[in-house]
């Protein structure tokens, strides 16, 4: 995955996503989504997620990954990562191959 000189879009599921002007995000921009992006009511950035960065409280990580797993047909998830070893353990149960 080459990111040099490639725009990276980092987004969660905030209301500001609904205000992005048409054409501001291009088809070949790298899409990095965070935490609970899969709770958005509309696909503001489309269905492609090049990388999901999952942080948050490790006690809710199993729920978070189970919910994302149930949404897997809604998103084209390229991969995921986390800085927290306990979140990583929870994520590998459902998404081991894409870590």
Phi and psi restraints in degrees (range 20) as a CNS / XPLOR table:
assign (resid 1 and name C) (resid 2 and name N)
       (resid 2 and name CA) (resid 2 and name C) 1.0 -96.6 20.0 2
assign (resid 2 and name N) (resid 2 and name CA)
       (resid 2 and name C) (resid 3 and name N) 1.0 122.8 20.0 2
assign (resid 2 and name C) (resid 3 and name N)
       (resid 3 and name CA) (resid 3 and name C) 1.0 -113.0 20.0 2
assign (resid 3 and name N) (resid 3 and name CA)
       (resid 3 and name C) (resid 4 and name N) 1.0 -9.0 20.0 2
assign (resid 3 and name C) (resid 4 and name N)
       (resid 4 and name CA) (resid 4 and name C) 1.0 -59.8 20.0 2
assign (resid 4 and name N) (resid 4 and name CA)
       (resid 4 and name C) (resid 5 and name N) 1.0 127.9 20.0 2
assign (resid 4 and name C) (resid 5 and name N)
       (resid 5 and name CA) (resid 5 and name C) 1.0 61.6 20.0 2
assign (resid 5 and name N) (resid 5 and name CA)
       (resid 5 and name C) (resid 6 and name N) 1.0 23.8 20.0 2
assign (resid 5 and name C) (resid 6 and name N)
       (resid 6 and name CA) (resid 6 and name C) 1.0 -115.0 20.0 2
assign (resid 6 and name N) (resid 6 and name CA)
       (resid 6 and name C) (resid 7 and name N) 1.0 129.0 20.0 2
assign (resid 6 and name C) (resid 7 and name N)
       (resid 7 and name CA) (resid 7 and name C) 1.0 -61.4 20.0 2
assign (resid 7 and name N) (resid 7 and name CA)
       (resid 7 and name C) (resid 8 and name N) 1.0 139.3 20.0 2
assign (resid 7 and name C) (resid 8 and name N)
       (resid 8 and name CA) (resid 8 and name C) 1.0 -118.0 20.0 2
assign (resid 8 and name N) (resid 8 and name CA)
       (resid 8 and name C) (resid 9 and name N) 1.0 127.5 20.0 2
assign (resid 8 and name C) (resid 9 and name N)
       (resid 9 and name CA) (resid 9 and name C) 1.0 -104.9 20.0 2
assign (resid 9 and name N) (resid 9 and name CA)
       (resid 9 and name C) (resid 10 and name N) 1.0 121.4 20.0 2
assign (resid 9 and name C) (resid 10 and name N)
       (resid 10 and name CA) (resid 10 and name C) 1.0 -111.6 20.0 2
assign (resid 10 and name N) (resid 10 and name CA)
       (resid 10 and name C) (resid 11 and name N) 1.0 120.7 20.0 2
assign (resid 10 and name C) (resid 11 and name N)
       (resid 11 and name CA) (resid 11 and name C) 1.0 -149.8 20.0 2
assign (resid 11 and name N) (resid 11 and name CA)
       (resid 11 and name C) (resid 12 and name N) 1.0 143.7 20.0 2
assign (resid 11 and name C) (resid 12 and name N)
       (resid 12 and name CA) (resid 12 and name C) 1.0 -96.0 20.0 2
assign (resid 12 and name N) (resid 12 and name CA)
       (resid 12 and name C) (resid 13 and name N) 1.0 -122.8 20.0 2
assign (resid 12 and name C) (resid 13 and name N)
       (resid 13 and name CA) (resid 13 and name C) 1.0 -136.0 20.0 2
assign (resid 13 and name N) (resid 13 and name CA)
       (resid 13 and name C) (resid 14 and name N) 1.0 30.4 20.0 2
assign (resid 13 and name C) (resid 14 and name N)
       (resid 14 and name CA) (resid 14 and name C) 1.0 -72.5 20.0 2
assign (resid 14 and name N) (resid 14 and name CA)
       (resid 14 and name C) (resid 15 and name N) 1.0 161.6 20.0 2
assign (resid 14 and name C) (resid 15 and name N)
       (resid 15 and name CA) (resid 15 and name C) 1.0 -62.8 20.0 2
assign (resid 15 and name N) (resid 15 and name CA)
       (resid 15 and name C) (resid 16 and name N) 1.0 -24.1 20.0 2
assign (resid 15 and name C) (resid 16 and name N)
       (resid 16 and name CA) (resid 16 and name C) 1.0 -64.0 20.0 2
assign (resid 16 and name N) (resid 16 and name CA)
       (resid 16 and name C) (resid 17 and name N) 1.0 -21.2 20.0 2
assign (resid 16 and name C) (resid 17 and name N)
       (resid 17 and name CA) (resid 17 and name C) 1.0 -62.9 20.0 2
assign (resid 17 and name N) (resid 17 and name CA)
       (resid 17 and name C) (resid 18 and name N) 1.0 -28.9 20.0 2
assign (resid 17 and name C) (resid 18 and name N)
       (resid 18 and name CA) (resid 18 and name C) 1.0 -70.3 20.0 2
assign (resid 18 and name N) (resid 18 and name CA)
       (resid 18 and name C) (resid 19 and name N) 1.0 -14.6 20.0 2
assign (resid 18 and name C) (resid 19 and name N)
       (resid 19 and name CA) (resid 19 and name C) 1.0 -99.9 20.0 2
assign (resid 19 and name N) (resid 19 and name CA)
       (resid 19 and name C) (resid 20 and name N) 1.0 6.2 20.0 2
assign (resid 19 and name C) (resid 20 and name N)
       (resid 20 and name CA) (resid 20 and name C) 1.0 -70.7 20.0 2
assign (resid 20 and name N) (resid 20 and name CA)
       (resid 20 and name C) (resid 21 and name N) 1.0 126.7 20.0 2
assign (resid 20 and name C) (resid 21 and name N)
       (resid 21 and name CA) (resid 21 and name C) 1.0 -68.1 20.0 2
assign (resid 21 and name N) (resid 21 and name CA)
       (resid 21 and name C) (resid 22 and name N) 1.0 148.4 20.0 2
assign (resid 21 and name C) (resid 22 and name N)
       (resid 22 and name CA) (resid 22 and name C) 1.0 -55.6 20.0 2
assign (resid 22 and name N) (resid 22 and name CA)
       (resid 22 and name C) (resid 23 and name N) 1.0 131.0 20.0 2
assign (resid 22 and name C) (resid 23 and name N)
       (resid 23 and name CA) (resid 23 and name C) 1.0 87.6 20.0 2
assign (resid 23 and name N) (resid 23 and name CA)
       (resid 23 and name C) (resid 24 and name N) 1.0 -3.8 20.0 2
assign (resid 23 and name C) (resid 24 and name N)
       (resid 24 and name CA) (resid 24 and name C) 1.0 -70.7 20.0 2
assign (resid 24 and name N) (resid 24 and name CA)
       (resid 24 and name C) (resid 25 and name N) 1.0 -30.6 20.0 2
assign (resid 24 and name C) (resid 25 and name N)
       (resid 25 and name CA) (resid 25 and name C) 1.0 -113.2 20.0 2
assign (resid 25 and name N) (resid 25 and name CA)
       (resid 25 and name C) (resid 26 and name N) 1.0 125.1 20.0 2
assign (resid 25 and name C) (resid 26 and name N)
       (resid 26 and name CA) (resid 26 and name C) 1.0 -97.3 20.0 2
assign (resid 26 and name N) (resid 26 and name CA)
       (resid 26 and name C) (resid 27 and name N) 1.0 160.1 20.0 2
assign (resid 26 and name C) (resid 27 and name N)
       (resid 27 and name CA) (resid 27 and name C) 1.0 -60.3 20.0 2
assign (resid 27 and name N) (resid 27 and name CA)
       (resid 27 and name C) (resid 28 and name N) 1.0 -30.0 20.0 2
assign (resid 27 and name C) (resid 28 and name N)
       (resid 28 and name CA) (resid 28 and name C) 1.0 -99.8 20.0 2
assign (resid 28 and name N) (resid 28 and name CA)
       (resid 28 and name C) (resid 29 and name N) 1.0 8.0 20.0 2
assign (resid 28 and name C) (resid 29 and name N)
       (resid 29 and name CA) (resid 29 and name C) 1.0 -66.3 20.0 2
assign (resid 29 and name N) (resid 29 and name CA)
       (resid 29 and name C) (resid 30 and name N) 1.0 145.6 20.0 2
assign (resid 29 and name C) (resid 30 and name N)
       (resid 30 and name CA) (resid 30 and name C) 1.0 -79.5 20.0 2
assign (resid 30 and name N) (resid 30 and name CA)
       (resid 30 and name C) (resid 31 and name N) 1.0 125.1 20.0 2
assign (resid 30 and name C) (resid 31 and name N)
       (resid 31 and name CA) (resid 31 and name C) 1.0 -103.6 20.0 2
assign (resid 31 and name N) (resid 31 and name CA)
       (resid 31 and name C) (resid 32 and name N) 1.0 112.8 20.0 2
assign (resid 31 and name C) (resid 32 and name N)
       (resid 32 and name CA) (resid 32 and name C) 1.0 -110.8 20.0 2
assign (resid 32 and name N) (resid 32 and name CA)
       (resid 32 and name C) (resid 33 and name N) 1.0 117.2 20.0 2
assign (resid 32 and name C) (resid 33 and name N)
       (resid 33 and name CA) (resid 33 and name C) 1.0 -106.0 20.0 2
assign (resid 33 and name N) (resid 33 and name CA)
       (resid 33 and name C) (resid 34 and name N) 1.0 151.4 20.0 2
assign (resid 33 and name C) (resid 34 and name N)
       (resid 34 and name CA) (resid 34 and name C) 1.0 -120.1 20.0 2
assign (resid 34 and name N) (resid 34 and name CA)
       (resid 34 and name C) (resid 35 and name N) 1.0 152.9 20.0 2
assign (resid 34 and name C) (resid 35 and name N)
       (resid 35 and name CA) (resid 35 and name C) 1.0 32.5 20.0 2
assign (resid 35 and name N) (resid 35 and name CA)
       (resid 35 and name C) (resid 36 and name N) 1.0 -104.0 20.0 2
assign (resid 35 and name C) (resid 36 and name N)
       (resid 36 and name CA) (resid 36 and name C) 1.0 -97.5 20.0 2
assign (resid 36 and name N) (resid 36 and name CA)
       (resid 36 and name C) (resid 37 and name N) 1.0 36.9 20.0 2
assign (resid 36 and name C) (resid 37 and name N)
       (resid 37 and name CA) (resid 37 and name C) 1.0 -57.8 20.0 2
assign (resid 37 and name N) (resid 37 and name CA)
       (resid 37 and name C) (resid 38 and name N) 1.0 -28.1 20.0 2
assign (resid 37 and name C) (resid 38 and name N)
       (resid 38 and name CA) (resid 38 and name C) 1.0 -75.1 20.0 2
assign (resid 38 and name N) (resid 38 and name CA)
       (resid 38 and name C) (resid 39 and name N) 1.0 -1.2 20.0 2
assign (resid 38 and name C) (resid 39 and name N)
       (resid 39 and name CA) (resid 39 and name C) 1.0 -91.8 20.0 2
assign (resid 39 and name N) (resid 39 and name CA)
       (resid 39 and name C) (resid 40 and name N) 1.0 -1.4 20.0 2
assign (resid 39 and name C) (resid 40 and name N)
       (resid 40 and name CA) (resid 40 and name C) 1.0 -62.7 20.0 2
assign (resid 40 and name N) (resid 40 and name CA)
       (resid 40 and name C) (resid 41 and name N) 1.0 147.4 20.0 2
assign (resid 40 and name C) (resid 41 and name N)
       (resid 41 and name CA) (resid 41 and name C) 1.0 -81.5 20.0 2
assign (resid 41 and name N) (resid 41 and name CA)
       (resid 41 and name C) (resid 42 and name N) 1.0 -23.9 20.0 2
assign (resid 41 and name C) (resid 42 and name N)
       (resid 42 and name CA) (resid 42 and name C) 1.0 -132.1 20.0 2
assign (resid 42 and name N) (resid 42 and name CA)
       (resid 42 and name C) (resid 43 and name N) 1.0 158.1 20.0 2
assign (resid 42 and name C) (resid 43 and name N)
       (resid 43 and name CA) (resid 43 and name C) 1.0 -84.8 20.0 2
assign (resid 43 and name N) (resid 43 and name CA)
       (resid 43 and name C) (resid 44 and name N) 1.0 79.9 20.0 2
assign (resid 43 and name C) (resid 44 and name N)
       (resid 44 and name CA) (resid 44 and name C) 1.0 -63.1 20.0 2
assign (resid 44 and name N) (resid 44 and name CA)
       (resid 44 and name C) (resid 45 and name N) 1.0 -31.3 20.0 2
assign (resid 44 and name C) (resid 45 and name N)
       (resid 45 and name CA) (resid 45 and name C) 1.0 -112.2 20.0 2
assign (resid 45 and name N) (resid 45 and name CA)
       (resid 45 and name C) (resid 46 and name N) 1.0 13.8 20.0 2
assign (resid 45 and name C) (resid 46 and name N)
       (resid 46 and name CA) (resid 46 and name C) 1.0 87.9 20.0 2
assign (resid 46 and name N) (resid 46 and name CA)
       (resid 46 and name C) (resid 47 and name N) 1.0 -172.7 20.0 2
assign (resid 46 and name C) (resid 47 and name N)
       (resid 47 and name CA) (resid 47 and name C) 1.0 -96.7 20.0 2
assign (resid 47 and name N) (resid 47 and name CA)
       (resid 47 and name C) (resid 48 and name N) 1.0 -13.6 20.0 2
assign (resid 47 and name C) (resid 48 and name N)
       (resid 48 and name CA) (resid 48 and name C) 1.0 -79.4 20.0 2
assign (resid 48 and name N) (resid 48 and name CA)
       (resid 48 and name C) (resid 49 and name N) 1.0 130.5 20.0 2
assign (resid 48 and name C) (resid 49 and name N)
       (resid 49 and name CA) (resid 49 and name C) 1.0 -128.4 20.0 2
assign (resid 49 and name N) (resid 49 and name CA)
       (resid 49 and name C) (resid 50 and name N) 1.0 106.8 20.0 2
assign (resid 49 and name C) (resid 50 and name N)
       (resid 50 and name CA) (resid 50 and name C) 1.0 -68.7 20.0 2
assign (resid 50 and name N) (resid 50 and name CA)
       (resid 50 and name C) (resid 51 and name N) 1.0 -39.5 20.0 2
assign (resid 50 and name C) (resid 51 and name N)
       (resid 51 and name CA) (resid 51 and name C) 1.0 -150.1 20.0 2
assign (resid 51 and name N) (resid 51 and name CA)
       (resid 51 and name C) (resid 52 and name N) 1.0 129.8 20.0 2
assign (resid 51 and name C) (resid 52 and name N)
       (resid 52 and name CA) (resid 52 and name C) 1.0 -103.6 20.0 2
assign (resid 52 and name N) (resid 52 and name CA)
       (resid 52 and name C) (resid 53 and name N) 1.0 127.2 20.0 2
assign (resid 52 and name C) (resid 53 and name N)
       (resid 53 and name CA) (resid 53 and name C) 1.0 -103.5 20.0 2
assign (resid 53 and name N) (resid 53 and name CA)
       (resid 53 and name C) (resid 54 and name N) 1.0 114.1 20.0 2
assign (resid 53 and name C) (resid 54 and name N)
       (resid 54 and name CA) (resid 54 and name C) 1.0 -105.4 20.0 2
assign (resid 54 and name N) (resid 54 and name CA)
       (resid 54 and name C) (resid 55 and name N) 1.0 116.2 20.0 2
assign (resid 54 and name C) (resid 55 and name N)
       (resid 55 and name CA) (resid 55 and name C) 1.0 -118.8 20.0 2
assign (resid 55 and name N) (resid 55 and name CA)
       (resid 55 and name C) (resid 56 and name N) 1.0 -135.7 20.0 2
assign (resid 55 and name C) (resid 56 and name N)
       (resid 56 and name CA) (resid 56 and name C) 1.0 81.0 20.0 2
assign (resid 56 and name N) (resid 56 and name CA)
       (resid 56 and name C) (resid 57 and name N) 1.0 -170.2 20.0 2
assign (resid 56 and name C) (resid 57 and name N)
       (resid 57 and name CA) (resid 57 and name C) 1.0 -76.3 20.0 2
assign (resid 57 and name N) (resid 57 and name CA)
       (resid 57 and name C) (resid 58 and name N) 1.0 122.5 20.0 2
assign (resid 57 and name C) (resid 58 and name N)
       (resid 58 and name CA) (resid 58 and name C) 1.0 -59.9 20.0 2
assign (resid 58 and name N) (resid 58 and name CA)
       (resid 58 and name C) (resid 59 and name N) 1.0 -21.6 20.0 2
assign (resid 58 and name C) (resid 59 and name N)
       (resid 59 and name CA) (resid 59 and name C) 1.0 -70.3 20.0 2
assign (resid 59 and name N) (resid 59 and name CA)
       (resid 59 and name C) (resid 60 and name N) 1.0 -24.6 20.0 2
assign (resid 59 and name C) (resid 60 and name N)
       (resid 60 and name CA) (resid 60 and name C) 1.0 -102.6 20.0 2
assign (resid 60 and name N) (resid 60 and name CA)
       (resid 60 and name C) (resid 61 and name N) 1.0 -2.5 20.0 2
assign (resid 60 and name C) (resid 61 and name N)
       (resid 61 and name CA) (resid 61 and name C) 1.0 -57.4 20.0 2
assign (resid 61 and name N) (resid 61 and name CA)
       (resid 61 and name C) (resid 62 and name N) 1.0 -42.2 20.0 2
assign (resid 61 and name C) (resid 62 and name N)
       (resid 62 and name CA) (resid 62 and name C) 1.0 -58.0 20.0 2
assign (resid 62 and name N) (resid 62 and name CA)
       (resid 62 and name C) (resid 63 and name N) 1.0 -41.2 20.0 2
assign (resid 62 and name C) (resid 63 and name N)
       (resid 63 and name CA) (resid 63 and name C) 1.0 -63.8 20.0 2
assign (resid 63 and name N) (resid 63 and name CA)
       (resid 63 and name C) (resid 64 and name N) 1.0 -44.4 20.0 2
assign (resid 63 and name C) (resid 64 and name N)
       (resid 64 and name CA) (resid 64 and name C) 1.0 -59.9 20.0 2
assign (resid 64 and name N) (resid 64 and name CA)
       (resid 64 and name C) (resid 65 and name N) 1.0 -46.8 20.0 2
assign (resid 64 and name C) (resid 65 and name N)
       (resid 65 and name CA) (resid 65 and name C) 1.0 -71.4 20.0 2
assign (resid 65 and name N) (resid 65 and name CA)
       (resid 65 and name C) (resid 66 and name N) 1.0 -34.3 20.0 2
assign (resid 65 and name C) (resid 66 and name N)
       (resid 66 and name CA) (resid 66 and name C) 1.0 -65.0 20.0 2
assign (resid 66 and name N) (resid 66 and name CA)
       (resid 66 and name C) (resid 67 and name N) 1.0 -40.4 20.0 2
assign (resid 66 and name C) (resid 67 and name N)
       (resid 67 and name CA) (resid 67 and name C) 1.0 -64.7 20.0 2
assign (resid 67 and name N) (resid 67 and name CA)
       (resid 67 and name C) (resid 68 and name N) 1.0 -45.5 20.0 2
assign (resid 67 and name C) (resid 68 and name N)
       (resid 68 and name CA) (resid 68 and name C) 1.0 -61.7 20.0 2
assign (resid 68 and name N) (resid 68 and name CA)
       (resid 68 and name C) (resid 69 and name N) 1.0 -38.3 20.0 2
assign (resid 68 and name C) (resid 69 and name N)
       (resid 69 and name CA) (resid 69 and name C) 1.0 -60.5 20.0 2
assign (resid 69 and name N) (resid 69 and name CA)
       (resid 69 and name C) (resid 70 and name N) 1.0 -41.3 20.0 2
assign (resid 69 and name C) (resid 70 and name N)
       (resid 70 and name CA) (resid 70 and name C) 1.0 -68.8 20.0 2
assign (resid 70 and name N) (resid 70 and name CA)
       (resid 70 and name C) (resid 71 and name N) 1.0 -22.2 20.0 2
assign (resid 70 and name C) (resid 71 and name N)
       (resid 71 and name CA) (resid 71 and name C) 1.0 -95.5 20.0 2
assign (resid 71 and name N) (resid 71 and name CA)
       (resid 71 and name C) (resid 72 and name N) 1.0 7.3 20.0 2
assign (resid 71 and name C) (resid 72 and name N)
       (resid 72 and name CA) (resid 72 and name C) 1.0 -61.0 20.0 2
assign (resid 72 and name N) (resid 72 and name CA)
       (resid 72 and name C) (resid 73 and name N) 1.0 -25.5 20.0 2
assign (resid 72 and name C) (resid 73 and name N)
       (resid 73 and name CA) (resid 73 and name C) 1.0 -79.1 20.0 2
assign (resid 73 and name N) (resid 73 and name CA)
       (resid 73 and name C) (resid 74 and name N) 1.0 -15.1 20.0 2
assign (resid 73 and name C) (resid 74 and name N)
       (resid 74 and name CA) (resid 74 and name C) 1.0 -84.4 20.0 2
assign (resid 74 and name N) (resid 74 and name CA)
       (resid 74 and name C) (resid 75 and name N) 1.0 -24.8 20.0 2
assign (resid 74 and name C) (resid 75 and name N)
       (resid 75 and name CA) (resid 75 and name C) 1.0 -125.4 20.0 2
assign (resid 75 and name N) (resid 75 and name CA)
       (resid 75 and name C) (resid 76 and name N) 1.0 143.0 20.0 2
assign (resid 75 and name C) (resid 76 and name N)
       (resid 76 and name CA) (resid 76 and name C) 1.0 -95.2 20.0 2
assign (resid 76 and name N) (resid 76 and name CA)
       (resid 76 and name C) (resid 77 and name N) 1.0 89.7 20.0 2
assign (resid 76 and name C) (resid 77 and name N)
       (resid 77 and name CA) (resid 77 and name C) 1.0 -87.9 20.0 2
assign (resid 77 and name N) (resid 77 and name CA)
       (resid 77 and name C) (resid 78 and name N) 1.0 113.6 20.0 2
assign (resid 77 and name C) (resid 78 and name N)
       (resid 78 and name CA) (resid 78 and name C) 1.0 -76.2 20.0 2
assign (resid 78 and name N) (resid 78 and name CA)
       (resid 78 and name C) (resid 79 and name N) 1.0 -40.4 20.0 2
assign (resid 78 and name C) (resid 79 and name N)
       (resid 79 and name CA) (resid 79 and name C) 1.0 -173.6 20.0 2
assign (resid 79 and name N) (resid 79 and name CA)
       (resid 79 and name C) (resid 80 and name N) 1.0 173.8 20.0 2
assign (resid 79 and name C) (resid 80 and name N)
       (resid 80 and name CA) (resid 80 and name C) 1.0 -147.1 20.0 2
assign (resid 80 and name N) (resid 80 and name CA)
       (resid 80 and name C) (resid 81 and name N) 1.0 161.7 20.0 2
assign (resid 80 and name C) (resid 81 and name N)
       (resid 81 and name CA) (resid 81 and name C) 1.0 -152.5 20.0 2
assign (resid 81 and name N) (resid 81 and name CA)
       (resid 81 and name C) (resid 82 and name N) 1.0 168.7 20.0 2
assign (resid 81 and name C) (resid 82 and name N)
       (resid 82 and name CA) (resid 82 and name C) 1.0 -157.3 20.0 2
assign (resid 82 and name N) (resid 82 and name CA)
       (resid 82 and name C) (resid 83 and name N) 1.0 158.0 20.0 2
assign (resid 82 and name C) (resid 83 and name N)
       (resid 83 and name CA) (resid 83 and name C) 1.0 -94.4 20.0 2
assign (resid 83 and name N) (resid 83 and name CA)
       (resid 83 and name C) (resid 84 and name N) 1.0 -9.7 20.0 2
assign (resid 83 and name C) (resid 84 and name N)
       (resid 84 and name CA) (resid 84 and name C) 1.0 -106.4 20.0 2
assign (resid 84 and name N) (resid 84 and name CA)
       (resid 84 and name C) (resid 85 and name N) 1.0 118.1 20.0 2
assign (resid 84 and name C) (resid 85 and name N)
       (resid 85 and name CA) (resid 85 and name C) 1.0 -56.6 20.0 2
assign (resid 85 and name N) (resid 85 and name CA)
       (resid 85 and name C) (resid 86 and name N) 1.0 -34.1 20.0 2
assign (resid 85 and name C) (resid 86 and name N)
       (resid 86 and name CA) (resid 86 and name C) 1.0 -72.1 20.0 2
assign (resid 86 and name N) (resid 86 and name CA)
       (resid 86 and name C) (resid 87 and name N) 1.0 -34.3 20.0 2
assign (resid 86 and name C) (resid 87 and name N)
       (resid 87 and name CA) (resid 87 and name C) 1.0 -69.0 20.0 2
assign (resid 87 and name N) (resid 87 and name CA)
       (resid 87 and name C) (resid 88 and name N) 1.0 -39.9 20.0 2
assign (resid 87 and name C) (resid 88 and name N)
       (resid 88 and name CA) (resid 88 and name C) 1.0 -60.4 20.0 2
assign (resid 88 and name N) (resid 88 and name CA)
       (resid 88 and name C) (resid 89 and name N) 1.0 -44.8 20.0 2
assign (resid 88 and name C) (resid 89 and name N)
       (resid 89 and name CA) (resid 89 and name C) 1.0 -58.0 20.0 2
assign (resid 89 and name N) (resid 89 and name CA)
       (resid 89 and name C) (resid 90 and name N) 1.0 -44.7 20.0 2
assign (resid 89 and name C) (resid 90 and name N)
       (resid 90 and name CA) (resid 90 and name C) 1.0 -64.9 20.0 2
assign (resid 90 and name N) (resid 90 and name CA)
       (resid 90 and name C) (resid 91 and name N) 1.0 -40.7 20.0 2
assign (resid 90 and name C) (resid 91 and name N)
       (resid 91 and name CA) (resid 91 and name C) 1.0 -69.5 20.0 2
assign (resid 91 and name N) (resid 91 and name CA)
       (resid 91 and name C) (resid 92 and name N) 1.0 -33.3 20.0 2
assign (resid 91 and name C) (resid 92 and name N)
       (resid 92 and name CA) (resid 92 and name C) 1.0 -67.5 20.0 2
assign (resid 92 and name N) (resid 92 and name CA)
       (resid 92 and name C) (resid 93 and name N) 1.0 -19.7 20.0 2
assign (resid 92 and name C) (resid 93 and name N)
       (resid 93 and name CA) (resid 93 and name C) 1.0 -63.9 20.0 2
assign (resid 93 and name N) (resid 93 and name CA)
       (resid 93 and name C) (resid 94 and name N) 1.0 -36.3 20.0 2
assign (resid 93 and name C) (resid 94 and name N)
       (resid 94 and name CA) (resid 94 and name C) 1.0 -107.9 20.0 2
assign (resid 94 and name N) (resid 94 and name CA)
       (resid 94 and name C) (resid 95 and name N) 1.0 -27.9 20.0 2
assign (resid 94 and name C) (resid 95 and name N)
       (resid 95 and name CA) (resid 95 and name C) 1.0 -130.0 20.0 2
assign (resid 95 and name N) (resid 95 and name CA)
       (resid 95 and name C) (resid 96 and name N) 1.0 43.1 20.0 2
assign (resid 95 and name C) (resid 96 and name N)
       (resid 96 and name CA) (resid 96 and name C) 1.0 -59.4 20.0 2
assign (resid 96 and name N) (resid 96 and name CA)
       (resid 96 and name C) (resid 97 and name N) 1.0 -41.6 20.0 2
assign (resid 96 and name C) (resid 97 and name N)
       (resid 97 and name CA) (resid 97 and name C) 1.0 -68.6 20.0 2
assign (resid 97 and name N) (resid 97 and name CA)
       (resid 97 and name C) (resid 98 and name N) 1.0 -30.1 20.0 2
assign (resid 97 and name C) (resid 98 and name N)
       (resid 98 and name CA) (resid 98 and name C) 1.0 -96.1 20.0 2
assign (resid 98 and name N) (resid 98 and name CA)
       (resid 98 and name C) (resid 99 and name N) 1.0 7.2 20.0 2
